[in-house]
Amino acid sequence: MSDVQLRDVTTLDYTVVLSTLLLSILLYVFAQRRSSQYRGTPHPPGPTGIPVLGNLLQVNVLRPYPQFLAWAREYGPIFRVRMGFTQMVVLNTAEAADELLVNRGTIYSGRASPHVAMDLVSDGQRMVFLGYEHAWRVVRRALQGVIGPGPSRQLRRMQEFESRVLMHDLLLHGDQSVIEEHIQGPSGEVPERHWFAIIRRYTTGVVLNMTYGQRVNRLIGHPYLHRIYNVMGNFTKVSQPGNYMADGFSVLRWLPDFLAPWRIEARKMHVWEMDLWGRLLEECRATFKSGIALAGFVPTYLRARADAGLEDLPGGGVSSTAPAGPSDTSASGWMRDKLLAYTAGSMLEAGSDTTAATIETFIMFMLHNPDALKRAQLEVDEVVPVAQGRLPSWEDEERLPWVIACIKETLRRRPPTIMGVPHRADADDVYEGYFIPKGTTVIGNIWAIHMDASRYPDPLAFRPERWYTPGKPTRWASGPTSQDRDQYAFGWGRRFCQGSYMAEASLFIVLTRLLWGLDISCPPARLPDPNDEETTWTDGFIPVPKIFPAAFRVRSEAHAEVIRNVYADVQREWQVLGLAVDER
Ligand code: HEM
């Protein structure tokens, strides 16, 4: 019996694979010829690939940016590559990226979402990969009320409070991560006693508070902190373009389950993710139903939805009251539960590691540039002498131009989302005489732009002077339009990072305080080389620093006293706010 079944299966395999492959080649050829209007218009230049696979074998899919930078240098502002049947156009100058992703934003605000990561692992609900469509507008509008330029100022109180805890944690930490031996986990897991965990507690804590009104009050054994990073670490790998054949070869998506092991694996990942994002939502809903009023985006959203008569809204997507589609410019409707859970999860993902990595990278570059570090400390000392008995704060921002220049130079020199998040062309287009067909994945190559010597002379050098004018405040100069933009770490146009204001506020408050209160050092032989890609940075969509040792020594007993006092004060604030006090 098993023989017969086996033969049946083999025949089926053969037929399914061959016919789907044939069909997809026909579809592909048809798609290439579709735009008769543009026949004769050349495609952008690019490296020659091989049949079917295209350029897939020329790129390390988990670390594509060095090769993409090399191609940018060879082909110029725009080049084309093919990953399987996925056509990609890569924009390597600020001018090209601004023109397409900002000025032609009606065409280029879609997302090229990786099939396995978005459709299977995320069940189509991850905000960052939603197309330029109705559901995305609903989500973006809802978030704008919390993290937009005006509302995000309300979050500063919590950022200020949590940064006091961070200072206290680093004070206690001292040189622990230099003395002890720490080994990073295979998927980037950070040991709980390493100083990276202190930074992560802060960044995840402020976003968890913003989304769910909860705190991360422990470094060791917190139920969510490390799981959030595990989910993120996994996701940055599965979403890397080229990681799954089924992303590049849509034909493979038609294969039945028994021939598609990646699908089974991805569905398991979805269940694993929902065990975190879904559980957080369910806990929040239970609290809400029991009549306890929590602050935060999700509790507030659930309350508003219930007031609109939609207390329970199971499933994914939005409760559509308007037709979906690119012509629909409204944002009416409510997020259903799964979209809400994933949106909150997306915030935790988007806001945690990006900001933590920038803080860690800043420290790495400052340790390599002791003059810049010394100058930053002198500036902070002058503005906030320890005799004032307080930590630096928001009102000092304008008088700390060198510190902000150092932060901006960190974002330029090593942007965490190093090749941005891929956009998609939602219509045929022509740029500089080159044809870009509808459906093309369009990458704003942040790394190539930041390494453009005509824009940033000596681009590998860490030079805060690029941003610094003596006696003048340094402008953050972020924002979705290209006017006034001077670095591209937060992306472009309508998909511009919605959390940039929150991110900049965190970078400012944490790093200014750190410079004020603590001397940082690292044994020279153990200081990572930022140019050594493999040793220093993790793989994946957001390559972040691998752990490295650093010692934090308080600058004087007077500084220590201020840190201890503000920490004790904030414990009282937590109690007044009904939030968990810190456990150490
Ligand atoms: C240093 C820290 C951060 C960096 C470098 C960064 C960078 C980026 C980039 C490059 C994008 C894609 C932009 C594009 O498609 O052109 C993005 C999207 C996004 N970021 Fe950030 N981000 C940071 C922190 C944050 C924070 C703190 C939050 C919120 C808590 C956040 C929320 C988002 C959201 C919601 C999107 C998706 C926007 C959309 O698809 O419409 N980010 N970010």
Residues whose N, C-alpha, C, O or C-beta is under 5 A from the ligand:
A	BS01	HEM	M127 V128 V207 M347 A350 G351 T354 T355 T358 P416 T417 G420 V421 A489 F490 G491 W492 R494 R495 F496 C497 Q498 G499 S500 M502 A503
